[in-house]
């Protein structure tokens, strides 16, 4: 954990392979670590980083795990009722 330079309970860590078709999400839950591993059968995860640390919210994490381009979806505005009428 020293190499991560952060406390384990201060966020989650996302690791991915070179092909970007597998990710591991590591997080702290109460009294131990939780590891989520996902492999896409087709396509790649959209992981583009500038440096080694990014901040994403829960919605963006869900998009990432689903294999969607979470950075592109984050730029879209939420539709408002007034937009349709």
N, C-alpha and C positions, 0 to 999 in steps of 0.2 A: 503494500500500500504506500510505502514511502515514495515510490517512483511516480505515483499519481499526483502527488503534491497537493492533495485535497483530503479532507476527512471523508470516510466512506458514507456517512449519513448526510452529506452535503449535496447529493445529487445522484445521478446514475452515470454509468459508463457504457458506451457503445463501442464495440470492437467489430471490425469487419475484415473479410479476407480480400485478397487482391482482385478476385473476380467480382466482388461486390454482390455475390448471390447468397452469402451467409452472414448473419450478424449474431452477436451475443450481446445481451443487455444485462449488465450487472448492477445490482442495487442493494442497499442495506434495508432490512425490514426488521425492526425491533431488536432481535437478538442474533441475527445471522444474515448471511447474504442470500439473495435470490438471483438465480441465473435463468434468463430466457434465451433460448436458442432457436433461430428460425432460418430455414433454407428455402429459397424460392426455387420452384421447379422450372420456371421460365422467367426470363428477364433478370433485372438487376435492381438492387436497392439504390436509391438516389442519395448518394453520400458525397457531398462536395464541401470540403472544409478549407478554411483559410487559417492555418495553424492547427493546433491540436485540441482546441476547446471551443465548443459552441453551446449556446443556450437555446433550448427548445422547450415548448410547453407540452402539456399532456396531449392536446389535439395534434400537434405536430409529430409527437412520438407515435401516436396511433397511425398517422399517415405513413410514417417511415416504416413501421413494422408491417403495414399492409402492402408495402412495395410501391407506394405512390410518391410522386415528387413533392415532398413536404415543403420544400423551399418555394416552389412555384405556387402551390396551393395557399401558402401563407400570405402571398401578395394579393390574393383575391379578397375583396370586401365581402362581408356577410350581407346577403340580400335583406333588404328592409321592406316592410309592408308598403311603404310609400313608393317604392320603385315600381311596383306593379299596378298602382292606381293613380 
